[in-house]
Amino acid sequence: MKIRNQIEYCVWGNYALFSDPIARMGGEKFSYMLPTYQALKGITESIYWKPSIIWIVDEVRVMKPIRTESKNVRPISYVASKNTLSVYTYLADVSYQVRAHFILNENRRAELEEDFNEKKHHNIAKRMVRKGGRRDIFLGTRECQGYVEPCEFDKGEGYYDHYGELEFGVMFHGFDYPDETGRDMLAARFWRPKMVNGVILFQPPEEIPKEMKRNIRPMKAKKFGKKYGNSSGLEEAALQQEFAWEGETYELDAEIVRGI
């Protein structure tokens, strides 16, 4: 499923914990058997993100057998004098191939018009995949470190390549944030994923039916732009260093450096 502005990468780690963040208020935690759309979107945003773009996760391929492993944990207790014992159930030895693409965030065009350059963002995103991401990668929770490298989706042998269909019931899909929807409301989405020969095709957020969404609380979108001091496009020193090397520019980015 090739789409404009798409990237492909493999993410793996020793452990993962994908769960419903609405219900994860404390106590014992148990991972879903699959990564959620929101978790993969967060991983993709850790590779590269700007407020002028929105990442859409297209599909994920499960490369290794789904296994769980439980660990005894003593989380900090804020109400008792001593910490209590909890059991966290993680996914063990995980590896996924991911396809995702970005679209321009039209809700931010007025404040970030100068940063609406698809070619610039796509080139940087592909380079950040090769570098393993801009920020640390976590597989659902901070104690589960992940690692990213480029891959070609559908290449290589996966454990579930000839397994047929598997359904996983109702799962958390992701959040509807005000800056992406234009509504001053934080909402949660749910769906019923189906894995076919190891591949899960994600429903785009706008195709999730209303009965599978729940409003959580009112929320205002954060403002970005030069006047707010939190987004300056190519004027960032770090970006200029990424584009240039010993006084010369990368071939793909030469046109972009001359002007956004």
N, C-alpha and C positions, 0 to 999 in steps of 0.2 A: 504494500500500500504506500507507494511513493507520493509524497506531498511536498509542495513548495515550502522552502525554509525548514526542511527536516534534518534532524541529526539522528545518528544511530550510535549506541554505545552499549557496553557490557558493564554491569555493576555487580560486585560480589563481596562477600565477607564471611567471617566465621559464624556470626549470629545476626539475627534480625528479629524485630518485634513490631509487627504491623497490627494496629488495633484501632478501635473506635475512640478518638480523642475525647468525644463528648462523655463517654462512660468511664474514661480512665482517670478517675479522681483520686486514686490511692488504693492501697491494699494489694491484692494479688493481680497479676497481669497475665493475660493469655493471648498469644499472637494469632491473628488470622493465618490461614494456610497460604494466602497469596498476598503480594504487596498491594496496597490500596492505590487508587488513582492519585490521591493527594500525596501519599508518600513518594511516589515516582515523580510527581510534579515538583515536590520539594527537592529531590535529588537533582532534577534537571535544572532547577533554579540555582542550586549550589554550584553547578557547572558554569552557568552564565545566566545573569538576570539583569534586566533594566526595567524601570517602571513604565517605559513606553511599549513593552511587549508583554504578551500573555502566552505562556507555554501550554500546549495541548498535548496530552499523552495519547498516542494513537494505539499502541499495542505493546504487550510484553510477552516474552517467551521464557518459560521456566526451563532452565538448563539442567538442574540437578534434582534428585528425588526430594520430595517434601518430607522433612524429618523434624521432629521437635525434641527439645532438651530442656528439662526443668532445672532451675537453680534456686537455692535458698538465699534469700536476700534480707537484710535488715534495714529497711527504709527508715529515714528520720521521722520520728513521731513528734508532732507539735502539740499533742494533748496529753500524752502519757509521760511518766517520768523515765521510762525505759523504752528502747526501740523494740518493736514487735517483729516476729519472724514472718516473712511472706515468701511465697513460691512464685517465681516468674517463669513462664514457659515460653521459650524462644524457638524460632526456626534455626536449625543448625546447618552450616556449610551451604550457603545459598549462592546462586549465580543466576542473573537474569540478563537477557538481551532486551533493549528498550528502543522503541521508535517514538520520537516526539517532534512536533513542529511548533513554530510560534506564529502568532498573528499580531498585528499592531493593535494596541489598546486605544480604541477610538474615544474612550471616556477621558483620555489624557491628552488628546490632540491639542486642545487649546493651550495647555501649559507646557507641553513638550514637543511642539511642532518641529523644532530644529533637530530632534533626535529620531524622527520617523524615517529612518533609512534602513530598509530591509537588508540590503547587501552588506552594510557594515555589521549589523547584528549577526547575520548568518555566518560571515567570515570569522568573526570573533568567537562565536559559539563553537564552530568546528575546531578552531585552534584550542579552545579551552578543553574540549573533549580529549584532544591529543595530550594535553598537559595534565589531565586527571582532575580538572575542575578548578574553579577559583577559590572555593571555600571547602572546608572539611565536609566529607560525605558521611551521612549517618543513615542506617537502614532502619528507619522507623523510630528510633530513640537514640539518645546521645551515646549510650554505652556500647552501641553496635556500630563499630567503625566500618565504613564501606570504601571500596576502591573502584575507580572508573578507568576504562580504556576504550579506544575506538573498536568497533566491530562491524561486520556486515551481517545485518539481520537475516536469519534463516540459514546462515552458514555454520557448520559444525554440528556435531551430534548432540541432541538433547535427550534427556531421560524419557520424556513423554511424547516423543515424535510420532509413535504409532499407537498411542494409548486410547485414542477415541475421545469421547466427550465426558467431561466431569463438571458437575454443578456444585456450587458452594453456598446456596441459600442467599439470604439478604446480607449484604455487607455495606459498610460505610464506603462511599464513593469519594466525596470531597466537600470542600466548603465553597459557598458562593460569597465572595468578598465584594463589598460595595464598589471598589474601584474597577472591578471587572464587570459587574452587572448594572451599575448605575443606580442601584437601590440603596438607600441608607439602612440596610439590614444585613446582618450576618445570618446565613442559612446553611443547613447541612443537607447533603444529597445522599441517597442510598440506592442500591441497585442489586441485581441478581447476576453475578458473573458466571460465565460458562467458558471452560477451557477446552479447546479442541486441538488435540495432538500437541499439547504443551503451550498453545498460544491463546492469549486472552485479548480480544478486541474490545477496547473501552468505548462505552457510549460517551459522546461529547456531552459536556455539562448542559448545553442548551436542549439536548434531547431527552434528559431525564424527566419523566412525567411529574406533574405537580404533586400527585399523591405520594411520591417518594422523596419529597423535600419537606424540611421542617425549619421554620424560623427560630433562631436562637435568641438574638437580642438586637436592638438598634445599634448601628455602627456607622460612623462617618468615614469616608475615604481619606487617607492621608494625602496631603498636597506635596507635589514634587515640582522642582524647577529651580532655576538660578536665583530667583528672588527669595526662595526659601532656604537656599544654601545647601541643598542636598542632592542636586543633580546638575552637572555641567557638561555632559556630553563628551566630546573629544578634547575639551579643555583640561580634563583630568590628567595629571602628570603620569599616572600609572598607565593610562591608555596610550599616551604618546610613546611611552617606552615599549609597549607591546607592538605598536605599529612600526617602530623604527629600530634598526640594529646597525650600530657603528655608522650612523649618518645616512643610511639607505633604508628604503621602505620595502616591505614585502610586495611582490608583484600583484597579488590580489587586492592589496589595500592602498596602492599608490593613488588611485582615483579618489578614494574615500578621505585620505589625509588632506588632500587639497581643499576639500570642502564637504561638510555634512550634507 
